[in-house]
């Protein structure tokens, strides 16, 4: 299988939302309710929200496509200073960019797709002037933590992340660019 990574554009909203609806629940801790997952997807990962993200100059969305052009993964890079006080206090490298989303559909995981998305996300952030990149990952998501560690991220702090009506505990991980 050949994987293509490209910048997402207007018209990709439905494909991005479809991938997000499948992959977001897989990253949630076991105690997250189906209702909380559905509410988060509806409010943060809908087609309408992806249209907003694509129109935002401070965001870069990348999509991974397979041989037939179907979306199999995506990332979202947010440029600029984080709004979360705990994150701002944890980071050591400025200017920074956030790897806000990094998801690959089941059936394509373990095939190098996430690594390709990661490499392009790091390049996009660096090209936009960032010297570091950070992300938040649930403290119970060991698989994602190992993946991020393999790509040079290290734990520098913690933050809270609201899913439904419950706050989750995330690690803040950071790495230099360049």
N, C-alpha and C positions, 0 to 999 in steps of 0.2 A: 504494500500500500504506500502510495505517495501522499505526504501531508504537505499542504500549503498553508503558510501563515501569512495573513494579510491584515491591513488595517480595516476594521469594520466601517461601513458607510451606511448612509440612509438607505433603507430597504432591508437591512439585516436585523431589524428589531425582532421580528417573529422568530427567526432562527436562534438569536441570542437568548430570548425569553424561553424558548423550548429547551435549550441546553441547560439554562439556569434552573428551570422547574424540575429537571431530573437530577441535577448534580448537587444543588444546595442541600437538600435533605440528607444526602450521603455524608456531608461534612458535619452534620449536627450531632451533638452528644445523644446517647440513647434516651435520656430523660426528656428531650424536647418533644412536645406533643405534636401530633399531626396538625392540629388547629393552629399552633404557633408557626409551624413551617409554612402552612398555606397562607396565613396572614402576611408573613414576611415576603413570600413570593409575590403575593398580590400587590403589596405596597412598595416593594423595593426592586423586584425583578420582573415586572410586567413589560409588555411591549411598549406601553406608554412611557414607562421610566427609562427603558433603553433608548427611546427616541430622545428623551431629555439628555441622557448621558452622551449620546452621539452629537448633540447640538452644543455641548459644553466644551469650550476651547481648553479648559483645564483638565480634560480627560482624554485618554487614548484607549480605544478598545481594539483588541486584536482578536481575530477569529481563526481557528484552525479548521481546515476543510480536508475531507478525504478525496479520493480519486473522482468521485462523482459530484463534487462540489457541496456535499452536505456538511453542515457545521457539526464538528465533533468536540469542540472545546473553545474556550475563550479566556481572555484576561482583560482586566480594566486597570489602567494606571492613572492615578490621580496626581497631578502635579501641584507643587506648592506646599506650604506649611500646613500641618494637620490642625484640625479644629479641636481635637480632644486634648485636654490639658495633661492627662497622664502620658499620652503619647509624646507630646511636645517635650515634657520633662525627661523622657527616657532616651530620646534620640541624641546621637553624638555627632551626626554628620549633616551639614547643611550646604547648599540647598538640598532638599529631599523630595522624593516622590513615593507614593504609596502603591504597592501592589494590592489593589482592593479585592480583586477576584482572580482566581486561577483554577479553572475547572475543566475536566475532561470527562466525556461520557464513559460509562462502564462499557467494557468491550474494546475500548481503545486505551485504557489505562495500562501502564507498563510497557507501552510500545514506543516510548520516546516523545509522544505528542506534548506532554507537559513540559519536558525539557526544551523543546523547540519554542513553545510559547514563552517560557521563562527567558530564554536567551534573547528573543526579540523584545520582550518587555523591558529587560535591562538596557538594551540598546536604545529603545525609544526614550526611556527616562534620561539616559545619559545625553542623547542628542538634544533633548529639551533643556539641558543645563543642570540636571540633578547630579550631585556628587555621591548621594547615598539613596538607598531604597529601603523602605520598611513595610511591614505587613503585620496584621493581627491574625493569630491562629488559635482556635480553641485549645485550652490546656489539655483536653482529653483526646485530641486528634493527633496521635503519635505518628501515623502514616504521613500526614502532611508535614509535621515537624521534621521528620527524617528527610523528606524531599527538600524542604527549604534549607535544612542544614547542609545537605549535599551540594546545594547551590550557593553556599557561602553566607547564609544568614545565621546570625546568632542571637540568642535571647538577650534583650537589653531592658525589659520592663514588662509591665502588665497593664491591662485595661479591661473595661467592662463593655459588653456588646449585647444590645437588647434584641431578643427574638421573642415576639409575642409580648407577653407581660412579664417575662423573666429575663433577668440579666445573666449573661454567661461570662465566664472568666476567660480572657484571651491572653496569650503571651504576645508581647511586642518583640518582633525580630527585625534585625537591621543588617545591612551589608553595604560596603563601599562599592562604588561604581568606578570603572576604569582601571 
